[in-house]
Amino acid sequence: MNDIISLIFIGIGVAFDFFGCLGLIRLPDVYNRLQAATKSVTLGTWSILFGVFLRYGFIAVGVKALICIPIIFFSSTASAHALIRGSYIYGIKMWDKSVKDDYSSVYEKEE
């Protein structure tokens, strides 16, 4: 039963990773692409790691997979924020159809 549940989690994770990679190709600007990479790829990787933990249990492989989940959470959110902030400060334009610009009140654009 654990094998089936672990394969379901791994399959869900692979699907999320696939759609995150597809978002990196299809979305129009760096800000939307980082959104796809951060949200879906992180959730997909969590699912894969949790499936590995369910499959192997509390041996070295399973414990390492369980430890990697919070590390990925904190590192991916912090790195995505740093990349988006750096892109905005550097002056990379947002997509023409973007609705909201939260950084506009913080950073004055030089145009």
C-alpha positions in Angstrom: 0.0 0.0 0.0 2.9 2.4 0.8 4.4 1.7 -2.6 1.2 2.8 -4.4 0.8 5.9 -2.3 4.5 6.8 -2.8 4.1 6.3 -6.6 1.0 8.6 -6.6 3.0 11.3 -4.8 5.9 10.9 -7.1 3.6 11.0 -10.2 2.0 14.2 -8.9 5.4 15.7 -8.3 6.6 14.9 -11.8 3.4 16.4 -13.2 3.9 19.7 -11.2 7.6 19.8 -12.3 6.6 19.3 -15.9 4.0 22.1 -15.8 6.5 24.4 -14.0 9.0 23.8 -16.7 6.3 24.4 -19.3 5.5 27.7 -17.6 9.2 28.7 -17.9 8.9 28.3 -21.7 5.4 29.7 -22.2 5.0 32.6 -19.9 5.8 36.1 -21.3 8.3 37.8 -18.8 10.8 37.0 -16.1 8.3 37.8 -13.3 5.7 35.3 -14.5 8.3 32.7 -15.2 9.7 32.9 -11.7 6.2 32.5 -10.4 5.8 29.3 -12.3 9.3 28.1 -11.3 8.8 28.9 -7.6 5.3 27.6 -7.0 4.9 24.6 -9.1 8.4 23.2 -9.2 8.7 23.6 -5.5 5.4 21.8 -4.9 6.4 19.1 -7.4 9.8 18.6 -5.7 8.1 18.4 -2.3 5.8 15.7 -3.6 8.6 13.7 -5.1 10.6 13.9 -1.9 7.6 13.0 0.2 6.9 10.0 -2.1 10.6 8.9 -1.6 10.1 9.2 2.2 6.9 7.1 2.1 8.7 4.5 -0.1 11.8 4.1 2.0 10.6 5.1 5.5 13.0 6.2 8.3 16.2 4.9 6.8 19.0 7.3 5.5 17.3 8.0 2.1 13.9 8.7 3.6 15.2 10.9 6.3 17.4 12.9 3.9 14.3 13.4 1.6 12.3 14.6 4.6 15.0 17.0 5.7 15.3 18.5 2.1 11.6 19.6 2.1 12.0 22.6 4.4 15.4 23.5 2.9 13.8 23.7 -0.6 10.9 25.7 0.8 13.1 28.4 2.4 15.8 28.5 -0.3 13.3 28.7 -3.3 11.2 31.5 -1.8 14.2 33.6 -0.8 16.0 33.1 -4.1 12.9 33.9 -6.2 12.3 37.1 -4.2 16.0 38.1 -4.6 15.8 37.4 -8.4 12.6 39.3 -8.9 13.8 42.3 -6.8 17.1 42.3 -8.7 15.4 42.1 -12.1 13.1 45.0 -11.1 16.0 47.2 -9.9 18.0 46.4 -13.0 15.1 47.7 -15.1 13.7 44.6 -16.8 10.3 45.6 -18.1 7.1 43.9 -17.0 4.7 42.4 -19.5 2.5 44.9 -21.3 -0.7 43.4 -19.9 0.5 43.3 -16.3 -2.1 44.6 -14.0 -0.3 45.5 -10.8 3.2 46.8 -9.9 3.9 46.5 -6.2 7.4 47.7 -6.4 6.5 51.0 -8.1 5.9 52.7 -4.8 9.2 51.5 -3.3 11.5 52.1 -6.3 11.3 55.1 -8.5 11.7 54.1 -12.1 14.1 56.2 -14.1 12.7 56.8 -17.6 
